[in-house]
């Protein structure tokens, strides 16, 4: 069967184009170091690579959330250390005041120091991390704690004005964790129907403590000179004095009872620290899983997306050899003319 020159030329052009396309594709892979550069190269592989990139981006986001949560928890640990130090000092001052041998100046000094410690507790509980208050629940933009004052402007308690809802963080697909941010639970108080504390325990304690100490300071000299036998309970004014005397007699006992109240408040703080510690351990495990997932996803993505440079270069060399051979044969074919057939 006779093969025309036109058929030969067409076959040559077709083979040359095929070899040139292979060389061009391999050159693109070597220059980009990627197996595919557009979806038409390998639709299934491109779809898998896209899914891996999405998973890797989500993994990075979760890793940032975990790191931010760990930093938040560490800030809470530091803040509560200051609170514990203040509560220990308050316990010491209450115990020192309860033995009943101090004079007015000593009790006054203890009261003033306790008021300073109350302000120190508020400052510690109003610690913020990255511009967000750590013990304000979901209300992280305003200081959640403030000192309360009596009519004379003296510190006599702590008020919690934050949210009673914990801050939630998503640390993996369909996995969230609630950071212990409700300061109401931290300082105790009456619990509502949702199990949330309003923080009244510490405030009530300090208000009562300051009232007791002020009573002692303001009335010791007056009550110490009164003869109880000269008072008639039937007379309202005398009865009021008797009531003050009874309160004065029980003052040391009441102060001793305040020691156990301080211990109860310290236990609430310890319980909160235990909760923080459990969350910290969970975040540590989540961080380790996140890092392992990142390594696995990165490795899988590299296997499917990145080229083996040595192998791809050898492939390029073979393709160039075939391309050059095609070009060499083409030059000989293209030189044939009608005179070759006449001879």
C-alpha positions in Angstrom: 0.0 0.0 0.0 1.4 3.4 -1.0 1.8 6.0 1.8 1.5 9.5 0.5 3.8 12.3 1.7 0.8 14.1 3.2 0.1 11.2 5.5 3.7 11.0 6.5 3.8 14.8 7.2 0.6 14.6 9.3 1.9 11.7 11.3 5.1 13.6 11.9 3.3 16.7 13.0 1.1 14.7 15.3 4.0 12.8 17.0 6.0 16.0 17.2 3.1 17.8 18.9 2.6 14.8 21.3 6.2 14.8 22.3 6.3 18.6 22.7 3.2 18.5 25.0 4.9 15.8 27.2 8.1 17.9 27.4 6.1 21.0 28.2 4.0 19.2 30.9 7.2 17.9 32.5 8.9 21.3 32.4 5.8 22.8 34.2 6.0 20.1 36.9 9.8 20.7 37.4 9.4 24.5 37.5 6.4 24.4 39.9 7.4 21.3 41.8 3.7 20.2 41.6 2.2 17.2 39.9 -0.7 19.1 38.6 -1.3 22.8 37.9 -4.9 22.7 36.7 -7.9 20.5 37.2 -7.8 19.1 33.7 -4.4 17.5 34.4 -5.9 15.0 36.7 -9.4 15.8 38.0 -9.5 13.1 40.7 -6.1 14.0 42.0 -6.9 17.7 42.0 -10.0 17.0 44.1 -8.0 15.0 46.7 -5.4 17.7 46.9 -8.1 20.4 47.4 -9.7 18.4 50.2 -6.3 17.9 51.9 -5.6 21.7 51.7 -9.0 22.4 53.3 -8.3 19.9 56.1 -4.8 21.3 56.6 -6.2 24.9 56.8 -8.8 23.7 59.4 -6.1 21.9 61.3 -4.1 25.2 61.4 -7.1 27.1 62.7 -7.8 24.5 65.4 -4.1 24.6 66.4 -4.3 28.4 66.8 -7.5 28.0 69.0 -5.7 25.4 71.1 -2.7 27.6 71.6 -4.8 30.6 72.4 -6.8 28.6 74.9 -3.6 27.3 76.6 -2.3 30.8 76.9 -5.7 31.8 78.4 -5.5 29.0 80.9 -1.9 29.9 81.9 -3.0 33.5 82.5 -5.8 32.2 84.8 -3.2 30.1 86.8 -1.1 33.2 87.3 -4.0 35.4 88.3 -5.3 32.8 90.8 -1.9 32.6 92.5 -2.3 36.2 93.4 -5.8 35.6 94.7 -4.6 32.7 96.8 -1.8 34.8 98.3 -4.3 37.6 99.2 -6.7 35.0 100.8 -3.9 33.6 102.9 -3.0 37.0 104.1 -6.6 37.7 105.0 -6.9 34.5 106.9 -3.8 35.4 108.9 -5.2 38.9 109.7 -8.6 37.5 110.7 -6.9 34.9 112.9 -4.7 37.6 114.5 -7.8 39.7 115.2 -9.8 36.9 116.7 -7.7 36.3 119.8 -9.4 39.3 121.5 -6.2 40.8 123.0 -5.6 43.5 120.3 -6.3 47.1 121.0 -8.3 49.3 118.6 -5.2 50.5 116.6 -4.2 46.9 115.9 -7.7 45.9 114.7 -7.8 49.1 112.7 -4.5 48.2 111.0 -5.7 44.7 110.3 -8.9 46.1 108.8 -7.1 48.5 106.6 -4.7 45.7 105.4 -7.7 43.4 104.6 -9.2 46.2 102.6 -6.0 46.5 100.6 -6.0 42.7 100.0 -9.7 42.9 98.8 -8.6 45.5 96.2 -5.7 43.2 95.3 -8.1 40.3 94.7 -10.2 42.5 92.4 -7.1 43.5 90.5 -6.0 39.9 90.1 -9.5 38.8 89.0 -9.6 41.6 86.5 -6.6 40.3 84.7 -7.0 40.4 80.9 -5.4 38.3 78.2 -4.9 39.8 74.8 -7.4 42.6 75.7 -10.0 40.1 77.0 -10.9 39.8 80.6 -10.4 36.1 81.6 -13.0 35.8 84.4 -15.9 37.7 82.9 -17.6 34.8 81.2 -18.6 35.7 77.6 -18.5 39.4 78.6 -14.8 39.9 77.9 -14.7 43.6 77.1 -15.4 45.1 80.5 -13.8 44.4 83.9 -16.0 41.8 85.6 -15.1 42.7 89.2 -15.2 45.8 91.3 -14.9 46.7 94.9 -18.1 47.7 96.8 -17.9 50.5 99.3 -19.9 51.6 102.3 -21.5 55.0 102.8 -18.2 56.4 103.9 -16.4 55.2 100.8 -14.5 52.4 102.6 -14.0 49.1 100.8 -16.3 46.4 102.2 -16.8 43.8 99.5 -16.5 42.5 95.9 -19.1 42.7 93.2 -19.2 40.4 90.2 -20.8 42.0 87.1 -19.6 39.6 84.4 -21.5 36.9 82.4 -22.3 33.5 83.9 -21.7 31.8 80.6 -18.4 30.1 79.9 -16.4 30.9 76.8 -16.5 28.0 74.3 -13.7 27.1 71.9 -13.8 24.7 69.0 -10.6 22.7 69.0 -11.4 19.9 66.5 -14.2 18.9 64.1 -17.4 18.8 66.2 -15.3 19.1 69.4 -15.7 22.1 71.6 -14.3 22.9 75.1 -15.7 25.4 77.7 -13.0 27.5 79.3 -13.6 28.2 83.0 -14.3 31.9 82.7 -17.3 32.4 84.9 -16.0 34.4 87.8 -19.2 34.0 89.7 -18.3 30.3 90.3 -14.8 31.3 91.3 -15.9 33.4 94.3 -19.0 31.3 95.1 -22.6 32.3 95.7 -26.2 31.3 95.4 -26.8 29.0 92.5 -29.6 29.6 90.0 -31.7 27.0 88.1 -28.9 26.6 85.5 -26.3 25.7 88.2 -24.6 29.1 87.9 -23.3 31.0 90.9 -23.7 34.7 91.2 -20.6 35.4 93.2 -22.3 36.6 96.4 -20.4 34.4 98.9 -17.2 36.4 98.9 -19.0 39.7 98.8 -21.3 38.7 101.7 -18.3 37.5 103.7 -16.2 40.6 103.3 -19.2 42.9 104.0 -19.9 41.0 107.2 -16.3 41.0 108.2 -15.8 44.7 107.7 -19.0 45.4 109.6 -17.8 43.3 112.6 -14.4 45.0 112.6 -15.9 48.5 112.3 -18.3 47.7 115.2 -15.3 46.7 117.4 -13.3 49.8 116.4 -16.2 52.2 116.9 -17.6 50.7 120.1 -14.9 49.0 122.2 -14.1 52.1 124.4 -17.7 52.9 125.0 -18.8 49.4 125.8 -15.8 48.6 128.0 -16.9 51.1 130.5 -20.6 50.2 130.8 -21.9 48.4 133.9 -24.2 45.7 132.6 -26.1 45.5 135.9 -27.2 49.1 135.7 -29.1 48.5 132.5 -32.9 47.8 132.4 -34.0 45.6 129.5 -37.5 47.1 129.7 -36.0 50.4 128.6 -35.5 50.4 124.8 -32.3 52.5 125.0 -30.9 50.1 127.6 -31.9 47.1 125.6 -30.1 48.5 122.6 -26.9 48.9 124.7 -27.4 45.3 126.0 -27.6 44.1 122.4 -24.3 45.8 121.6 -22.8 44.3 124.7 -23.9 40.8 123.7 -22.4 41.4 120.2 -19.2 42.7 121.7 -18.9 39.6 124.0 -19.3 37.3 121.0 -17.0 39.3 118.8 -14.0 37.1 119.2 -16.1 34.0 118.6 -17.5 35.5 115.5 -14.1 36.4 114.2 -13.0 32.8 114.9 -15.9 31.6 112.8 -14.7 33.9 110.0 -11.6 31.8 109.7 -13.6 28.8 108.6 -15.5 31.0 106.2 -12.1 32.1 104.6 -11.2 28.5 104.4 -14.4 27.7 102.5 -13.8 30.5 100.1 -10.2 29.2 99.6 -11.7 25.8 98.8 -13.9 27.3 96.1 -10.8 28.8 94.6 -9.0 25.4 94.8 -12.0 23.7 93.1 -11.8 26.2 90.4 -8.1 25.6 90.0 -8.7 21.9 89.8 -11.1 22.5 86.9 -8.6 24.7 85.2 -5.9 22.0 85.6 -8.3 19.4 84.0 -8.9 21.7 81.1 -5.2 22.3 80.7 -4.5 18.6 80.5 -7.3 18.2 77.9 -5.9 21.1 75.8 -2.4 19.5 76.0 -3.7 16.2 74.6 -5.7 18.1 71.9 -2.5 20.0 71.0 -0.6 16.8 70.6 -3.3 15.3 68.4 -3.5 18.4 66.3 0.2 18.3 65.7 0.1 14.6 64.8 -2.8 15.3 62.4 -0.8 18.2 60.9 2.2 16.0 60.2 0.0 13.3 58.7 -1.9 15.7 56.4 1.3 17.4 55.3 2.9 14.1 54.5 -0.1 12.9 52.5 -0.4 16.2 50.7 3.3 16.1 49.7 3.0 12.6 48.4 0.1 13.5 46.1 1.1 17.0 45.2 4.9 17.3 45.1 7.0 15.9 42.4 10.1 13.7 42.9 12.6 16.0 41.3 15.2 13.3 40.4 12.6 11.0 38.9 10.9 13.8 37.0 14.2 15.1 35.6 15.1 11.6 34.3 11.6 11.5 32.7 12.3 15.0 31.2 15.6 13.7 29.7 13.9 10.7 28.1 11.2 12.9 26.7 13.7 15.4 25.3 15.6 12.5 23.6 12.3 11.3 22.0 11.5 14.9 21.0 14.9 15.5 19.4 14.7 12.2 17.6 11.4 13.1 16.2 12.8 16.5 15.1 15.8 14.8 13.5 13.6 12.4 11.5 11.3 15.3 10.6 14.1 17.2 9.0 14.9 14.3 6.7 11.2 13.8 5.8 10.7 17.5 5.1 13.7 17.6 2.7 12.0 15.1 0.3 10.8 16.7 -3.0 9.4 15.7 -6.4 12.9 15.4 -7.8 13.6 12.5 -5.3 10.8 10.5 -7.0 11.9 11.5 -10.6 15.4 10.2 -10.1 
